[in-house]
Each structure stands twice: as C-alpha cells, then as structure tokens.
Amino acid sequence: MRVLLMLLGALGAVASGVFGFLFVVVGWAEQHHIDSAYVVGFVPGADCGDGHELYLRVEDGAIVQCVQGGPGVFGSGAASLHGFTDTQNQELTRLAAELGSDGLSAAEQREIQQNVDEAAATVAPTNRPYGDQAVSGAHRMWLGAGMIVIGIAVVVAIYRWS
C-alpha cells in the first residue's frame, strides 16, 4: 500500500510540475501580449517585427497591417486597437496621417505613443486583451510556479518518507 501511495504521489508531482511549467509558459506569452497591446511599432517600409497591435510606417505614418509569418502589407488605413472606441481609433488614424505627412520624427513618434497611452488609460479592464478571463498573464505564471513548487515538495516528501 505504501508503494502504491508513493507511486501515486510521484505521478501527481510530475503532473503538477509539467502542467505548472505549461502554465508559466502560456502565462508569460499572454503577459507579453498584454504588455505590448498598446505599444505602437514604428517601422521602416512594410517591415513587421515585435508583435505589436499597431504598426506605423516611419516614412509617412501609414498604417501597416501585419500578417502572421508574412510581410507587412498596407491595410485599411485605419487604426483598430483592442478596446478603443471608433472615435479614439479615428483620432489616432488622423494624428498618424497628419504628423506622418513628411515622415515621423522621434518627437512625433512619442506624441503618437502618448496619445495611445492616454486613450488606453480609459479602456475598461474587461475590454483589454484577456480582460474577460479570470486568470491570465502574470496570474497564470504565479499559479504555474505554485504548481511546480507543490510538485517539488511532494517529491521531497516522498523521498524522505521512503
């Protein structure tokens, strides 16, 4: 009976450790997306890179629509950030076009990012990326880390008990 309990405990500890690791990886990816959701990517040409929700071409402020795993293409010409109202998206599109008419300087890029930050501050938590989920991002990472610690504690307890 003791061996059976030790085997079940070891199996539970391994499962806890594996699922904990998966929770940490998924939580990190979600948190990265949450953190970069309202960061504007300013790119030369039609280049896409860091996984931003919005890319603006440095040369003229045009919006670049990025396709997963492919090159950037010029899209609708309208910003569409998660949780923003139509008015906020239109204002952002207008500002980018106005400031980018002769290229976006570093100061103009900061102004656009500041405009996005101000609008993002008004977005309700439930309208943000992953805001509709009870557990996401950092919370999922902490949950996964806790599962790993429990798995290790069970393995140590089994080792001491045997």
SULRA-V959736 format. One record per residue. N is the residue number from 1. RES is the residue in one small letter. PHI is phi as a letter, one per 40 degrees, with the letter a starting at -180 (999 if undefined). PSI is psi as a letter, one per 40 degrees, with the letter a starting at -180 (NA if undefined). Layout:
[[N | RES | PHI | PSI] [N | RES | PHI | PSI]]
//
This chain:
[[1 | m | 999 | d] [2 | r | c | d] [3 | v | c | d] [4 | l | c | d] [5 | l | c | d] [6 | m | c | d] [7 | l | c | d] [8 | l | c | d] [9 | g | c | d] [10 | a | c | d] [11 | l | c | d] [12 | g | c | d] [13 | a | c | d] [14 | v | c | d] [15 | a | c | d] [16 | s | c | d] [17 | g | c | d] [18 | v | c | d] [19 | f | c | d] [20 | g | c | d] [21 | f | c | d] [22 | l | c | d] [23 | f | c | d] [24 | v | c | d] [25 | v | c | d] [26 | v | c | d] [27 | g | c | d] [28 | w | c | d] [29 | a | c | d] [30 | e | c | d] [31 | q | c | d] [32 | h | c | d] [33 | h | c | d] [34 | i | c | d] [35 | d | c | d] [36 | s | b | e] [37 | a | c | d] [38 | y | b | f] [39 | v | b | h] [40 | v | c | h] [41 | g | c | h] [42 | f | b | h] [43 | v | b | i] [44 | p | c | i] [45 | g | g | b] [46 | a | b | f] [47 | d | c | i] [48 | c | b | i] [49 | g | a | c] [50 | d | c | e] [51 | g | g | f] [52 | h | c | i] [53 | e | c | d] [54 | l | b | h] [55 | y | b | h] [56 | l | b | h] [57 | r | c | h] [58 | v | c | d] [59 | e | c | d] [60 | d | a | e] [61 | g | g | e] [62 | a | c | i] [63 | i | c | h] [64 | v | b | h] [65 | q | c | h] [66 | c | b | h] [67 | v | b | h] [68 | q | d | h] [69 | g | g | e] [70 | g | b | i] [71 | p | c | i] [72 | g | c | i] [73 | v | b | i] [74 | f | c | h] [75 | g | b | b] [76 | s | c | e] [77 | g | g | e] [78 | a | b | h] [79 | a | c | i] [80 | s | a | g] [81 | l | c | i] [82 | h | d | h] [83 | g | g | e] [84 | f | c | i] [85 | t | c | i] [86 | d | c | d] [87 | t | c | d] [88 | q | c | d] [89 | n | c | d] [90 | q | c | d] [91 | e | c | d] [92 | l | c | d] [93 | t | c | d] [94 | r | c | d] [95 | l | c | d] [96 | a | c | d] [97 | a | c | d] [98 | e | c | d] [99 | l | c | d] [100 | g | c | e] [101 | s | d | d] [102 | d | b | f] [103 | g | g | i] [104 | l | c | h] [105 | s | c | i] [106 | a | c | d] [107 | a | c | d] [108 | e | c | d] [109 | q | c | d] [110 | r | c | d] [111 | e | c | d] [112 | i | c | d] [113 | q | c | d] [114 | q | c | d] [115 | n | c | d] [116 | v | c | d] [117 | d | c | d] [118 | e | c | d] [119 | a | c | d] [120 | a | c | d] [121 | a | c | d] [122 | t | c | e] [123 | v | c | h] [124 | a | c | i] [125 | p | d | d] [126 | t | c | e] [127 | n | c | e] [128 | r | c | i] [129 | p | d | h] [130 | y | g | e] [131 | g | c | e] [132 | d | c | e] [133 | q | b | i] [134 | a | c | d] [135 | v | b | h] [136 | s | a | i] [137 | g | f | b] [138 | a | c | d] [139 | h | c | d] [140 | r | c | d] [141 | m | c | d] [142 | w | c | d] [143 | l | c | d] [144 | g | c | d] [145 | a | c | d] [146 | g | c | d] [147 | m | c | d] [148 | i | c | d] [149 | v | c | d] [150 | i | c | d] [151 | g | c | d] [152 | i | c | d] [153 | a | c | d] [154 | v | c | d] [155 | v | c | d] [156 | v | c | d] [157 | a | c | d] [158 | i | c | d] [159 | y | c | d] [160 | r | c | d] [161 | w | c | d] [162 | s | c | NA]]
//
